[in-house]
Structures are given as structure tokens and as C-alpha cells.
């Protein structure tokens, strides 16, 4: 699963790295918690040259209530009624520079920060849609992050759920957004991102504090748990 991630780069740096234009104001987010109401940067098939802010938590256009889906399983993306309408023509890139997952060890959970080996930004594979509340007229653009089987590193970290987000290789961003992509081509994006191109470290439990602000730079800092050293 992927319910927590970060994007700490400034707007100008995102534009330079991805060769796009940001359509909205932006402030870095050190901890995007999917269970909060968040608007995060995405690049859609409809506007591949622009970064837009969409609400995290896809709401299918045909439902009446706010039943949001933070993640969508890639294995069933073409079958599930909530998602199959969007995988063909409403794919998106969800911009990030790291994400958070928990390891369970001796019935305790330990948070980890995961990022690419070169510490550059990257993009999750996502789907998006527009939803309108028929009672109030409120209109929301929403997205969900696709998930897949874990690579060996993620299997060790996310050892209960055994999932990881779909990460798109940078040289394939344009292809992911291409309207000509066939179903069998889309499926090739669902392989786990290579372990050797990623790194991780444990972080403090500030991320789960009910009273402290976790949207701070310190949230991503390395923190050592002596009880986990035996696992190295």
C-alpha cells in the first residue's frame, strides 16, 4: 500500500526536472498523509505539459458519496468497476521524492522512509477522474496511486501487506501518458521498481504522533532502533 509520501522540492525545481509548467501555487510537503484532505501534484494524460493539484483519493465519477480510494491494485485495475474506466484514458503521474512504510517486528511497527538511490524526484503510476457532488455541486479532481508486488527490499520493509507503489521509470513518463497505449503495454509498467535503484532508512515515530506536526523536514531523518540492528 502507499498511504504516506513526500514531495519536498520547490515548484521551480519540479518544473526543471520534469520539463513542465506548474498550474498552481505550491509549498513543499514533507509528509503527505492520505487520510487528510490533500491536493497533490499530478500530470495527466489530458494535460501532459502541466502540473495540476488533484485531491488524493479517487472518487469514481458515477458514485454519489465520497468513497475515496487512495490506492488501486494494478493486478485488478482492468476488472474493478471503480478503476477500469480510468486506466485506459485517465492515467496520471503522481510526483514524489519519497514515501513511507512500516515494518512489523515482534508485534511492533517501525516506520521507514524509502527513496531513489540518487535522491531525485520520481513519479508513481496513477489514475485520475473528476467527481461532482450532486447535492452541493462541489467539483473535485481526484487520483489514486497504483500498487504492485514488492521488490525484495520492499518485501522486507512492508512485510505484512507485501505491496509497493508502482514507480514509473523516468524515460517512460511520456509513454505512460500516451493515449495510444494498449492494455498489454500498460501491464508492463506494473513490475516492481528495481531494488538496486532504491534505498531506505528507519525514521522516528513522529510520523504517527497524534499531537505533533509531522509535516516537517525532520520527519524524513534517519533514526536508529537498536532492536532492529540484528536484522542487518
Secondary structure, DSSP 8 states (H G I E B T S, - for coil): ---EEEE-S-HHHHHHHHT-EE-S----EEEEETTS--EEEEEESTTTTEEEEEEESB--TT-SS---BSEEEGGGTTT-TTTHHHHTT-EEEEEESEEEEEEEETTEEEEEEEEETT---EEEEEEEEEEE-TTT--EEEEEEEEEE---HHHHHHSTTT--EE-EE-GGGHHHHT-TT--HHHHHGGGS---GGGEEEEEB-GGGG-SSS---SGGGGSB---GGGGGG-
